[in-house]
């Protein structure tokens, strides 16, 4: 005769896994919903701040180079002096300063010191710039101008344009080694009109370059941008 105490639906001895199954389903659903609704635009926990290149920053066209100055910055390009790099360096990496181990870009055009003396650098993806405005008018003798070099304490020096040629001009704006590539701007508008090449060779060579009143040679920015546009189709 069958026992009257045999198993039946709802009996307290139903397997434990069967009893807990609805709870597991609820927990899995909760986790899935949480993943779907979690924000996806949060920065990584250890995200590094973006590298920003500004006029007046140091720039090095090789690891062993002393360092020059960023003169013009626009979009993903910067301009400095051409004599800061070695010959035949097109395509080589470029660094911002001594403390940044990774290159910021590469050299894509260069004119030596016997010509326009500029270097054009294409920045790596993700590198940002504080853009400069390029002057749309030609320089005139007597214009009040200033330059920003990379050395603290004498970064900004001002003076006047004293002589002009078709691709360069001379200003009584003192500088120092490492200032090559500095952008010269109009004092009243901030627009860049030239890139520093070096001291005026016609000046008394015994006069220190950093002495107030020292005459400095700049390449005209309109000559540089024309050359870049003609060679590479890049406009500033």
C-alpha positions as CSV (number, residue, x, y, z in Angstrom):
1,X,0.0,0.0,0.0
2,X,1.5,3.4,-0.9
3,X,2.6,5.6,1.9
4,X,0.3,8.6,2.7
5,X,3.4,10.7,3.4
6,X,5.0,10.6,-0.1
7,X,6.3,13.8,-1.9
8,X,3.8,16.2,-3.3
9,X,3.7,19.7,-4.9
10,X,4.8,22.3,-2.4
11,X,6.4,19.8,0.0
12,X,9.1,21.3,2.3
13,X,11.7,18.9,1.0
14,X,11.7,20.5,-2.6
15,X,15.5,21.0,-3.6
16,X,17.0,24.3,-2.4
17,X,18.2,25.4,-5.9
18,X,14.6,25.2,-7.2
19,X,13.4,27.4,-4.3
20,X,16.2,30.0,-4.9
21,X,15.9,30.2,-8.7
22,X,13.5,33.2,-8.8
23,X,16.0,35.2,-6.5
24,X,18.9,34.5,-8.9
25,X,16.9,35.7,-11.9
26,X,16.1,38.9,-10.1
27,X,19.8,39.5,-9.2
28,X,21.0,38.9,-12.7
29,X,18.3,41.3,-14.1
30,X,19.3,44.0,-11.6
31,X,23.0,43.7,-12.7
32,X,22.2,43.9,-16.4
33,X,20.0,46.9,-15.9
34,X,22.8,48.6,-13.9
35,X,25.3,48.0,-16.7
36,X,23.0,49.4,-19.3
37,X,22.2,52.5,-17.3
38,X,25.7,53.2,-16.1
39,X,27.3,56.4,-17.5
40,X,29.7,55.8,-20.3
41,X,31.3,59.3,-20.5
42,X,33.2,59.2,-17.3
43,X,37.0,59.7,-17.7
44,X,39.4,56.8,-16.8
45,X,40.4,56.8,-13.1
46,X,44.0,57.8,-14.0
47,X,43.4,59.9,-17.2
48,X,46.3,62.2,-18.0
49,X,45.6,65.8,-18.8
50,X,45.9,66.6,-22.5
51,X,49.2,68.0,-23.8
52,X,48.7,71.7,-24.9
53,X,51.3,73.4,-27.0
54,X,51.4,77.2,-26.7
55,X,53.4,80.0,-28.3
56,X,56.4,80.6,-26.1
57,X,56.8,76.9,-25.2
58,X,60.1,75.1,-25.7
59,X,60.2,72.8,-28.8
60,X,63.1,70.4,-29.7
61,X,63.6,69.1,-33.1
62,X,65.8,66.3,-31.8
63,X,66.5,64.7,-28.3
64,X,69.9,66.3,-28.0
65,X,68.9,69.8,-29.3
66,X,69.2,72.7,-26.9
67,X,65.6,73.8,-27.6
68,X,63.9,76.6,-29.5
69,X,60.6,78.4,-29.1
70,X,57.1,77.8,-30.6
71,X,56.2,80.9,-32.6
72,X,53.0,80.1,-34.4
73,X,50.3,77.6,-33.5
74,X,47.2,76.8,-35.5
75,X,45.0,73.7,-35.8
76,X,47.5,70.8,-35.6
77,X,50.6,72.6,-36.7
78,X,53.3,74.8,-35.1
79,X,56.1,76.8,-36.6
80,X,59.6,77.5,-35.1
81,X,63.0,78.4,-36.6
82,X,64.4,76.1,-39.2
83,X,68.0,76.2,-37.9
84,X,66.9,74.5,-34.7
85,X,66.8,71.2,-36.5
86,X,69.4,69.1,-38.2
87,X,69.7,68.9,-42.0
88,X,67.5,66.2,-43.7
89,X,65.3,65.8,-40.7
90,X,62.0,65.7,-42.5
91,X,59.7,63.1,-40.9
92,X,61.7,62.9,-37.7
93,X,60.0,63.2,-34.3
94,X,59.7,66.4,-32.4
95,X,59.6,67.0,-28.6
96,X,58.0,69.8,-26.6
97,X,60.5,70.0,-23.6
98,X,62.9,68.0,-21.5
99,X,60.1,66.6,-19.2
100,X,57.9,65.1,-21.9
101,X,59.3,61.7,-23.0
102,X,57.0,61.1,-25.9
103,X,57.2,63.1,-29.2
104,X,54.5,65.6,-29.8
105,X,54.7,65.4,-33.6
106,X,57.0,65.3,-36.6
107,X,58.8,67.7,-38.8
108,X,57.1,68.0,-42.2
109,X,58.8,71.1,-43.8
110,X,62.0,73.0,-43.2
111,X,63.8,76.0,-44.7
112,X,67.4,76.5,-43.6
113,X,69.0,79.7,-42.1
114,X,70.2,80.8,-45.6
115,X,66.6,81.1,-46.8
116,X,63.4,81.6,-44.8
117,X,64.6,79.7,-41.8
118,X,61.4,78.1,-40.6
119,X,60.4,74.6,-39.5
120,X,56.8,73.3,-39.8
121,X,55.7,70.6,-37.3
122,X,52.6,68.5,-37.6
123,X,51.3,67.5,-34.2
124,X,50.3,64.1,-33.1
125,X,46.6,63.3,-32.8
126,X,45.3,64.5,-29.4
127,X,47.8,67.3,-29.0
128,X,46.1,70.6,-28.5
129,X,47.3,74.1,-29.2
130,X,46.6,77.6,-28.1
131,X,46.1,79.1,-31.5
132,X,47.7,82.3,-32.7
133,X,46.4,84.8,-35.2
134,X,48.5,85.5,-38.3
135,X,48.7,89.1,-39.3
136,X,47.1,90.0,-42.6
137,X,48.9,93.3,-43.1
138,X,52.6,93.9,-43.9
139,X,54.9,95.3,-41.3
140,X,56.0,99.0,-41.4
141,X,59.0,100.8,-39.9
142,X,58.1,102.1,-36.5
143,X,55.5,99.4,-35.7
144,X,55.4,98.6,-32.0
145,X,56.0,94.9,-31.6
146,X,56.7,92.2,-28.9
147,X,58.0,88.7,-28.8
148,X,57.6,85.8,-26.4
149,X,60.6,83.5,-25.8
150,X,60.9,80.4,-23.7
151,X,63.1,81.7,-20.9
152,X,61.3,82.8,-17.7
153,X,62.0,86.4,-16.6
154,X,62.7,87.6,-20.1
155,X,60.0,85.9,-22.0
156,X,58.3,89.0,-23.3
157,X,60.4,91.8,-24.8
158,X,59.2,94.7,-26.9
159,X,60.5,97.3,-29.3
160,X,60.0,98.7,-32.8
161,X,60.6,97.6,-36.4
162,X,63.7,99.3,-37.7
163,X,64.3,97.8,-41.2
164,X,62.3,95.7,-43.6
165,X,63.2,93.5,-46.7
166,X,61.0,91.4,-48.9
167,X,61.2,88.3,-46.6
168,X,62.5,89.6,-43.2
169,X,62.8,92.6,-41.0
170,X,64.9,93.9,-38.1
171,X,63.4,95.0,-34.7
172,X,65.1,96.4,-31.6
173,X,63.7,93.5,-29.5
174,X,66.3,91.7,-27.3
175,X,66.4,88.0,-27.1
176,X,68.6,85.2,-25.9
177,X,69.8,81.7,-27.1
178,X,66.7,79.5,-27.2
179,X,64.4,82.3,-28.3
180,X,64.8,81.3,-32.0
181,X,61.4,80.6,-33.5
182,X,59.6,83.0,-31.2
183,X,56.6,84.7,-32.7
184,X,56.7,88.5,-33.0
185,X,53.3,90.2,-32.7
186,X,51.8,93.6,-33.1
187,X,51.5,95.2,-29.6
188,X,48.0,96.5,-30.3
189,X,46.4,93.5,-31.9
190,X,48.4,90.4,-30.9
191,X,48.7,89.2,-34.5
192,X,51.8,87.4,-35.4
193,X,53.9,89.1,-38.1
194,X,57.3,87.3,-37.8
195,X,59.4,84.4,-36.5
196,X,62.7,85.1,-34.8
197,X,65.9,84.0,-36.6
198,X,68.7,85.5,-34.5
199,X,70.7,88.6,-33.7
200,X,71.3,91.2,-36.4
201,X,74.7,90.3,-38.0
202,X,75.2,94.0,-38.9
203,X,75.1,95.0,-35.2
204,X,78.2,95.4,-33.1
205,X,79.0,91.7,-32.3
206,X,80.3,92.6,-28.9
207,X,76.8,93.7,-27.8
208,X,75.1,90.8,-25.8
209,X,72.0,89.6,-27.5
210,X,69.9,90.1,-24.4
211,X,70.9,93.8,-23.9
212,X,68.0,96.2,-24.3
213,X,68.0,97.8,-27.7
214,X,69.7,94.8,-29.3
215,X,68.5,94.4,-32.9
216,X,67.0,91.0,-33.9
217,X,66.2,89.6,-37.3
218,X,62.7,88.0,-37.9
219,X,61.4,86.2,-41.0
220,X,58.2,87.7,-42.2
221,X,55.2,85.5,-41.5
222,X,53.6,86.3,-44.8
223,X,56.7,84.9,-46.6
224,X,56.6,81.7,-44.4
225,X,52.9,81.0,-44.9
226,X,53.2,81.7,-48.7
227,X,56.0,79.1,-48.9
228,X,54.1,76.5,-46.9
229,X,50.9,77.1,-48.9
230,X,52.9,76.7,-52.2
231,X,54.7,73.6,-51.1
232,X,52.1,71.7,-49.0
233,X,48.8,73.4,-49.6
234,X,48.5,74.2,-45.8
235,X,47.0,77.6,-44.9
236,X,47.3,79.6,-41.7
